[in-house]
Amino acid sequence: MTDFYCLAVSAQDRVTTIALNRPDAANGLNLEMATELAIVANLIANDPHTKAAVLTGEGRFFCAGGDVKAMADADQPGAAVSAIAEELHKAVLTFSLMDKPLICAVNGTAAGAGFSLAVSADLVIASPHAKFTMAYSSIGLSPDGSASYYLPRLIGLRKTQELMYTNRVLTAQEALDWGLINQVSETALDTAQELAIKLAKGSASSNKAIKGLLNTSNVNSLAQQLDLEQKTIKQCADGEDGREGVNAFINKRRPKFE
């Protein structure tokens, strides 16, 4: 992977781990970090050696949202925040459409765009010390980073309205109870990496198929989704992973996916 200034990127066991790396600024998203995140998302999506990815933060915060100081210092704050959002949105969209699962390890507070980014992942593991808050309206801004897309789908409109209008702060346990995250773990990053390794050892074609089906489930009719499921499972069954998985099951052995 290319060297980055605002991110720490490492790879092991076919898992690429990305750490937001501006701990002295609470991992706030400035233009450089957002741009690097878009770049690394594209690299991971097109890397044949990576089968799963983990996103976390360095230090006490996961991400405190957009870098408000950078916005305040800008001659044109609207243009500055728009540029950050544009790059962040490229990253979110790439992570969503790539064939590989993204697991977020929320190590601390996830606020604003940090909250949005965290819950856009395929799976989310949070530290017991993590907190989640939208925070946008408290500084006169509106949500970005996919919050208005994912939150209503994850928790419903009413709870989304509460989070966005009131900036309610959720504990990790509350986020779990609300259905925003999958698990609370004292060792969130280790748990996320172990899960990523498990997924990386599994079927890449199955992971790709699952993401594809879930990405269309909110826009397709039932008939369209059933048709897509039929086509997708046929493709999987005819593929190498499908053949290996069925053969391993019949012969009572563990499958060996590439």
C-alpha positions as YAML, in Angstrom:
chain: A
units: angstrom
residues:
- id: 1
  name: MET
  ca: [0.00, 0.00, 0.00]
- id: 2
  name: THR
  ca: [1.04, 3.59, -0.65]
- id: 3
  name: ASP
  ca: [2.33, 5.57, 2.32]
- id: 4
  name: PHE
  ca: [-0.27, 7.92, 3.80]
- id: 5
  name: TYR
  ca: [0.00, 10.96, 6.05]
- id: 6
  name: CYS
  ca: [-3.39, 10.83, 7.78]
- id: 7
  name: LEU
  ca: [-3.94, 7.07, 7.72]
- id: 8
  name: ALA
  ca: [-1.99, 4.08, 9.02]
- id: 9
  name: VAL
  ca: [-2.50, 1.15, 6.65]
- id: 10
  name: SER
  ca: [-1.28, -2.41, 7.18]
- id: 11
  name: ALA
  ca: [-2.03, -5.81, 5.68]
- id: 12
  name: GLN
  ca: [-1.85, -9.32, 7.11]
- id: 13
  name: ASP
  ca: [-3.66, -12.62, 6.47]
- id: 14
  name: ARG
  ca: [-5.38, -11.08, 3.42]
- id: 15
  name: VAL
  ca: [-6.93, -8.41, 5.66]
- id: 16
  name: THR
  ca: [-6.11, -4.72, 5.21]
- id: 17
  name: THR
  ca: [-6.48, -2.55, 8.32]
- id: 18
  name: ILE
  ca: [-6.97, 1.20, 7.99]
- id: 19
  name: ALA
  ca: [-6.52, 3.43, 11.05]
- id: 20
  name: LEU
  ca: [-7.56, 7.07, 11.00]
- id: 21
  name: ASN
  ca: [-4.33, 8.64, 12.19]
- id: 22
  name: ARG
  ca: [-4.78, 12.21, 13.42]
- id: 23
  name: PRO
  ca: [-5.07, 11.43, 17.14]
- id: 24
  name: ASP
  ca: [-4.03, 14.93, 18.22]
- id: 25
  name: ALA
  ca: [-7.01, 16.27, 16.26]
- id: 26
  name: ALA
  ca: [-9.43, 13.55, 17.51]
- id: 27
  name: ASN
  ca: [-9.07, 11.98, 14.06]
- id: 28
  name: GLY
  ca: [-11.09, 14.83, 12.61]
- id: 29
  name: LEU
  ca: [-11.68, 14.60, 8.87]
- id: 30
  name: ASN
  ca: [-9.80, 17.28, 6.98]
- id: 31
  name: LEU
  ca: [-9.48, 17.30, 3.20]
- id: 32
  name: GLU
  ca: [-6.22, 15.35, 3.25]
- id: 33
  name: MET
  ca: [-7.62, 12.53, 5.39]
- id: 34
  name: ALA
  ca: [-10.83, 12.32, 3.37]
- id: 35
  name: THR
  ca: [-8.84, 12.22, 0.12]
- id: 36
  name: GLU
  ca: [-6.53, 9.52, 1.44]
- id: 37
  name: LEU
  ca: [-9.53, 7.50, 2.61]
- id: 38
  name: ALA
  ca: [-11.02, 7.64, -0.89]
- id: 39
  name: ILE
  ca: [-7.68, 6.55, -2.34]
- id: 40
  name: VAL
  ca: [-7.20, 3.63, 0.03]
- id: 41
  name: ALA
  ca: [-10.80, 2.49, -0.45]
- id: 42
  name: ASN
  ca: [-10.16, 2.29, -4.18]
- id: 43
  name: LEU
  ca: [-6.87, 0.45, -3.65]
- id: 44
  name: ILE
  ca: [-8.52, -2.13, -1.39]
- id: 45
  name: ALA
  ca: [-11.45, -2.60, -3.75]
- id: 46
  name: ASN
  ca: [-9.05, -3.42, -6.58]
- id: 47
  name: ASP
  ca: [-6.47, -5.40, -4.59]
- id: 48
  name: PRO
  ca: [-6.77, -9.13, -5.40]
- id: 49
  name: HIS
  ca: [-4.82, -10.03, -2.24]
- id: 50
  name: THR
  ca: [-7.26, -8.32, 0.12]
- id: 51
  name: LYS
  ca: [-10.41, -10.28, 1.00]
- id: 52
  name: ALA
  ca: [-11.64, -8.18, 3.95]
- id: 53
  name: ALA
  ca: [-10.88, -4.78, 5.49]
- id: 54
  name: VAL
  ca: [-10.96, -3.25, 8.97]
- id: 55
  name: LEU
  ca: [-11.40, 0.44, 9.74]
- id: 56
  name: THR
  ca: [-10.50, 1.91, 13.15]
- id: 57
  name: GLY
  ca: [-8.99, 5.01, 14.76]
- id: 58
  name: GLU
  ca: [-5.72, 5.74, 16.51]
- id: 59
  name: GLY
  ca: [-5.85, 7.14, 20.04]
- id: 60
  name: ARG
  ca: [-8.92, 7.82, 22.19]
- id: 61
  name: PHE
  ca: [-11.29, 8.78, 19.39]
- id: 62
  name: PHE
  ca: [-12.59, 6.84, 16.42]
- id: 63
  name: CYS
  ca: [-13.40, 10.07, 14.61]
- id: 64
  name: ALA
  ca: [-14.82, 13.31, 15.99]
- id: 65
  name: GLY
  ca: [-16.30, 14.21, 12.58]
- id: 66
  name: GLY
  ca: [-15.20, 16.94, 10.25]
- id: 67
  name: ASP
  ca: [-12.26, 19.09, 11.29]
- id: 68
  name: VAL
  ca: [-14.19, 22.15, 12.51]
- id: 69
  name: LYS
  ca: [-11.02, 24.22, 12.93]
- id: 70
  name: ALA
  ca: [-10.12, 23.67, 9.29]
- id: 71
  name: MET
  ca: [-13.62, 24.79, 8.32]
- id: 72
  name: ALA
  ca: [-13.36, 27.89, 10.51]
- id: 73
  name: ASP
  ca: [-9.99, 28.83, 9.01]
- id: 74
  name: ALA
  ca: [-11.25, 28.50, 5.42]
- id: 75
  name: ASP
  ca: [-12.04, 31.64, 3.40]
- id: 76
  name: GLN
  ca: [-15.09, 29.87, 2.02]
- id: 77
  name: PRO
  ca: [-16.37, 27.43, 4.68]
- id: 78
  name: GLY
  ca: [-19.07, 26.02, 2.42]
- id: 79
  name: ALA
  ca: [-16.59, 25.14, -0.30]
- id: 80
  name: ALA
  ca: [-14.20, 23.65, 2.25]
- id: 81
  name: VAL
  ca: [-16.76, 21.39, 3.88]
- id: 82
  name: SER
  ca: [-18.16, 20.41, 0.48]
- id: 83
  name: ALA
  ca: [-14.71, 19.32, -0.70]
- id: 84
  name: ILE
  ca: [-14.25, 17.15, 2.40]
- id: 85
  name: ALA
  ca: [-17.71, 15.63, 1.96]
- id: 86
  name: GLU
  ca: [-17.03, 14.88, -1.70]
- id: 87
  name: GLU
  ca: [-13.93, 12.82, -0.90]
- id: 88
  name: LEU
  ca: [-15.55, 11.14, 2.10]
- id: 89
  name: HIS
  ca: [-18.52, 10.17, -0.04]
- id: 90
  name: LYS
  ca: [-16.22, 8.64, -2.65]
- id: 91
  name: ALA
  ca: [-14.75, 6.45, 0.09]
- id: 92
  name: VAL
  ca: [-18.14, 5.46, 1.54]
- id: 93
  name: LEU
  ca: [-19.49, 4.56, -1.90]
- id: 94
  name: THR
  ca: [-16.40, 2.54, -2.82]
- id: 95
  name: PHE
  ca: [-16.49, 0.62, 0.46]
- id: 96
  name: SER
  ca: [-20.19, -0.07, -0.10]
- id: 97
  name: LEU
  ca: [-19.80, -1.33, -3.67]
- id: 98
  name: MET
  ca: [-16.57, -3.29, -3.29]
- id: 99
  name: ASP
  ca: [-16.78, -7.09, -3.26]
- id: 100
  name: LYS
  ca: [-15.15, -7.35, 0.18]
- id: 101
  name: PRO
  ca: [-16.68, -6.85, 3.63]
- id: 102
  name: LEU
  ca: [-15.62, -3.84, 5.69]
- id: 103
  name: ILE
  ca: [-15.60, -4.22, 9.47]
- id: 104
  name: CYS
  ca: [-15.44, -1.10, 11.62]
- id: 105
  name: ALA
  ca: [-13.76, -1.25, 15.04]
- id: 106
  name: VAL
  ca: [-15.04, 1.82, 16.90]
- id: 107
  name: ASN
  ca: [-12.37, 2.40, 19.54]
- id: 108
  name: GLY
  ca: [-13.80, 5.64, 20.98]
- id: 109
  name: THR
  ca: [-16.17, 8.49, 20.26]
- id: 110
  name: ALA
  ca: [-17.73, 8.51, 16.78]
- id: 111
  name: ALA
  ca: [-19.30, 11.91, 16.16]
- id: 112
  name: GLY
  ca: [-20.72, 13.56, 13.06]
- id: 113
  name: ALA
  ca: [-19.10, 12.13, 9.95]
- id: 114
  name: GLY
  ca: [-17.29, 9.65, 12.20]
- id: 115
  name: PHE
  ca: [-20.66, 8.26, 13.28]
- id: 116
  name: SER
  ca: [-21.80, 8.16, 9.64]
- id: 117
  name: LEU
  ca: [-18.63, 6.42, 8.50]
- id: 118
  name: ALA
  ca: [-18.73, 3.84, 11.29]
- id: 119
  name: VAL
  ca: [-22.27, 2.62, 10.70]
- id: 120
  name: SER
  ca: [-21.84, 2.48, 6.91]
- id: 121
  name: ALA
  ca: [-19.56, -0.55, 7.36]
- id: 122
  name: ASP
  ca: [-20.83, -4.09, 6.79]
- id: 123
  name: LEU
  ca: [-20.18, -5.07, 10.41]
- id: 124
  name: VAL
  ca: [-19.45, -2.84, 13.43]
- id: 125
  name: ILE
  ca: [-17.64, -3.79, 16.65]
- id: 126
  name: ALA
  ca: [-17.42, -1.13, 19.36]
- id: 127
  name: SER
  ca: [-15.41, -0.68, 22.53]
- id: 128
  name: PRO
  ca: [-17.50, -0.32, 25.72]
- id: 129
  name: HIS
  ca: [-16.02, 3.19, 25.92]
- id: 130
  name: ALA
  ca: [-17.31, 4.20, 22.47]
- id: 131
  name: LYS
  ca: [-19.97, 6.86, 22.14]
- id: 132
  name: PHE
  ca: [-22.07, 7.81, 19.15]
- id: 133
  name: THR
  ca: [-23.58, 11.23, 18.39]
- id: 134
  name: MET
  ca: [-24.65, 13.04, 15.23]
- id: 135
  name: ALA
  ca: [-23.62, 16.49, 16.57]
- id: 136
  name: TYR
  ca: [-24.21, 18.29, 13.26]
- id: 137
  name: SER
  ca: [-27.03, 20.64, 14.23]
- id: 138
  name: SER
  ca: [-25.16, 21.75, 17.36]
- id: 139
  name: ILE
  ca: [-22.80, 23.67, 15.05]
- id: 140
  name: GLY
  ca: [-25.44, 24.60, 12.47]
- id: 141
  name: LEU
  ca: [-24.62, 21.91, 9.90]
- id: 142
  name: SER
  ca: [-26.52, 19.05, 8.27]
- id: 143
  name: PRO
  ca: [-25.56, 15.35, 8.19]
- id: 144
  name: ASP
  ca: [-23.23, 13.89, 5.58]
- id: 145
  name: GLY
  ca: [-21.18, 10.73, 5.13]
- id: 146
  name: SER
  ca: [-24.29, 8.61, 4.33]
- id: 147
  name: ALA
  ca: [-26.07, 9.12, 7.68]
- id: 148
  name: SER
  ca: [-29.38, 10.07, 6.07]
- id: 149
  name: TYR
  ca: [-29.21, 6.89, 3.98]
- id: 150
  name: TYR
  ca: [-28.08, 4.26, 6.47]
- id: 151
  name: LEU
  ca: [-29.60, 5.40, 9.76]
- id: 152
  name: PRO
  ca: [-33.28, 5.19, 8.70]
- id: 153
  name: ARG
  ca: [-32.60, 1.74, 7.24]
- id: 154
  name: LEU
  ca: [-30.80, 0.53, 10.35]
- id: 155
  name: ILE
  ca: [-32.97, 1.97, 13.12]
- id: 156
  name: GLY
  ca: [-36.05, 3.55, 11.50]
- id: 157
  name: LEU
  ca: [-37.12, 7.12, 10.90]
- id: 158
  name: ARG
  ca: [-38.21, 8.04, 14.44]
- id: 159
  name: LYS
  ca: [-34.92, 7.11, 16.11]
- id: 160
  name: THR
  ca: [-32.99, 8.75, 13.28]
- id: 161
  name: GLN
  ca: [-34.94, 11.96, 13.81]
- id: 162
  name: GLU
  ca: [-34.13, 11.85, 17.51]
- id: 163
  name: LEU
  ca: [-30.42, 11.42, 16.87]
- id: 164
  name: MET
  ca: [-30.23, 14.13, 14.21]
- id: 165
  name: TYR
  ca: [-32.42, 16.78, 15.84]
- id: 166
  name: THR
  ca: [-31.37, 16.36, 19.48]
- id: 167
  name: ASN
  ca: [-27.76, 15.12, 19.06]
- id: 168
  name: ARG
  ca: [-28.45, 12.48, 21.68]
- id: 169
  name: VAL
  ca: [-25.29, 10.64, 22.74]
- id: 170
  name: LEU
  ca: [-25.55, 6.86, 22.65]
- id: 171
  name: THR
  ca: [-23.31, 4.58, 24.67]
- id: 172
  name: ALA
  ca: [-21.91, 1.48, 22.98]
- id: 173
  name: GLN
  ca: [-24.52, -0.65, 24.73]
- id: 174
  name: GLU
  ca: [-27.32, 1.65, 23.58]
- id: 175
  name: ALA
  ca: [-25.98, 1.55, 20.03]
- id: 176
  name: LEU
  ca: [-26.07, -2.24, 20.24]
- id: 177
  name: ASP
  ca: [-29.60, -2.24, 21.66]
- id: 178
  name: TRP
  ca: [-30.76, 0.12, 18.91]
- id: 179
  name: GLY
  ca: [-29.28, -2.10, 16.18]
- id: 180
  name: LEU
  ca: [-26.58, 0.31, 15.04]
- id: 181
  name: ILE
  ca: [-23.69, -2.03, 15.77]
- id: 182
  name: ASN
  ca: [-23.16, -5.80, 15.95]
- id: 183
  name: GLN
  ca: [-21.12, -6.29, 19.09]
- id: 184
  name: VAL
  ca: [-19.49, -4.59, 22.07]
- id: 185
  name: SER
  ca: [-16.01, -5.88, 22.86]
- id: 186
  name: GLU
  ca: [-13.31, -4.86, 25.35]
- id: 187
  name: THR
  ca: [-10.85, -5.59, 22.54]
- id: 188
  name: ALA
  ca: [-12.76, -4.10, 19.62]
- id: 189
  name: LEU
  ca: [-9.88, -3.98, 17.16]
- id: 190
  name: ASP
  ca: [-8.68, -7.52, 17.93]
- id: 191
  name: THR
  ca: [-12.25, -8.79, 17.66]
- id: 192
  name: ALA
  ca: [-12.75, -7.00, 14.35]
- id: 193
  name: GLN
  ca: [-9.48, -8.31, 12.93]
- id: 194
  name: GLU
  ca: [-10.23, -11.87, 14.03]
- id: 195
  name: LEU
  ca: [-13.63, -11.63, 12.36]
- id: 196
  name: ALA
  ca: [-12.05, -10.16, 9.21]
- id: 197
  name: ILE
  ca: [-9.54, -13.02, 9.06]
- id: 198
  name: LYS
  ca: [-12.39, -15.51, 9.39]
- id: 199
  name: LEU
  ca: [-14.25, -13.84, 6.53]
- id: 200
  name: ALA
  ca: [-11.07, -13.66, 4.45]
- id: 201
  name: LYS
  ca: [-10.68, -17.42, 4.80]
- id: 202
  name: GLY
  ca: [-14.22, -17.89, 3.55]
- id: 203
  name: SER
  ca: [-15.70, -17.64, 0.08]
- id: 204
  name: ALA
  ca: [-14.96, -14.37, -1.70]
- id: 205
  name: SER
  ca: [-17.76, -15.06, -4.18]
- id: 206
  name: SER
  ca: [-20.25, -15.54, -1.35]
- id: 207
  name: ASN
  ca: [-19.17, -12.29, 0.32]
- id: 208
  name: LYS
  ca: [-19.50, -10.48, -3.01]
- id: 209
  name: ALA
  ca: [-22.95, -11.98, -3.57]
- id: 210
  name: ILE
  ca: [-24.18, -11.03, -0.11]
- id: 211
  name: LYS
  ca: [-23.09, -7.39, -0.54]
- id: 212
  name: GLY
  ca: [-24.68, -7.23, -3.97]
- id: 213
  name: LEU
  ca: [-28.00, -8.62, -2.77]
- id: 214
  name: LEU
  ca: [-28.18, -6.37, 0.28]
- id: 215
  name: ASN
  ca: [-27.28, -3.28, -1.74]
- id: 216
  name: THR
  ca: [-30.36, -3.81, -3.94]
- id: 217
  name: SER
  ca: [-32.85, -5.04, -1.35]
- id: 218
  name: ASN
  ca: [-34.22, -1.57, -0.59]
- id: 219
  name: VAL
  ca: [-34.85, -0.60, -4.21]
- id: 220
  name: ASN
  ca: [-36.04, -3.83, -5.83]
- id: 221
  name: SER
  ca: [-39.55, -5.19, -5.71]
- id: 222
  name: LEU
  ca: [-39.97, -8.65, -4.19]
- id: 223
  name: ALA
  ca: [-40.18, -10.17, -7.68]
- id: 224
  name: GLN
  ca: [-37.00, -8.36, -8.79]
- id: 225
  name: GLN
  ca: [-35.12, -9.40, -5.66]
- id: 226
  name: LEU
  ca: [-36.19, -13.03, -6.02]
- id: 227
  name: ASP
  ca: [-35.01, -13.00, -9.63]
- id: 228
  name: LEU
  ca: [-31.67, -11.52, -8.57]
- id: 229
  name: GLU
  ca: [-31.31, -14.13, -5.81]
- id: 230
  name: GLN
  ca: [-31.88, -16.91, -8.35]
- id: 231
  name: LYS
  ca: [-29.32, -15.51, -10.79]
- id: 232
  name: THR
  ca: [-26.79, -14.87, -8.02]
- id: 233
  name: ILE
  ca: [-27.00, -18.31, -6.42]
- id: 234
  name: LYS
  ca: [-26.64, -19.89, -9.87]
- id: 235
  name: GLN
  ca: [-23.47, -17.89, -10.48]
- id: 236
  name: CYS
  ca: [-22.13, -18.94, -7.08]
- id: 237
  name: ALA
  ca: [-22.96, -22.61, -7.66]
- id: 238
  name: ASP
  ca: [-21.21, -22.59, -11.03]
- id: 239
  name: GLY
  ca: [-18.13, -20.83, -9.63]
- id: 240
  name: GLU
  ca: [-15.00, -22.34, -8.10]
- id: 241
  name: ASP
  ca: [-16.00, -21.53, -4.53]
- id: 242
  name: GLY
  ca: [-19.44, -23.04, -4.97]
- id: 243
  name: ARG
  ca: [-18.04, -26.24, -6.43]
- id: 244
  name: GLU
  ca: [-15.42, -26.48, -3.70]
- id: 245
  name: GLY
  ca: [-17.94, -25.77, -0.94]
- id: 246
  name: VAL
  ca: [-20.40, -28.41, -2.13]
- id: 247
  name: ASN
  ca: [-17.63, -30.96, -2.68]
- id: 248
  name: ALA
  ca: [-16.23, -30.32, 0.81]
- id: 249
  name: PHE
  ca: [-19.68, -30.74, 2.37]
- id: 250
  name: ILE
  ca: [-20.30, -34.03, 0.59]
- id: 251
  name: ASN
  ca: [-16.88, -35.34, 1.61]
- id: 252
  name: LYS
  ca: [-17.21, -34.05, 5.20]
- id: 253
  name: ARG
  ca: [-14.13, -31.82, 5.11]
- id: 254
  name: ARG
  ca: [-13.42, -28.13, 5.48]
- id: 255
  name: PRO
  ca: [-13.62, -26.20, 2.20]
- id: 256
  name: LYS
  ca: [-10.45, -24.58, 0.88]
- id: 257
  name: PHE
  ca: [-11.41, -21.31, -0.73]
- id: 258
  name: GLU
  ca: [-8.83, -19.31, -2.70]
...
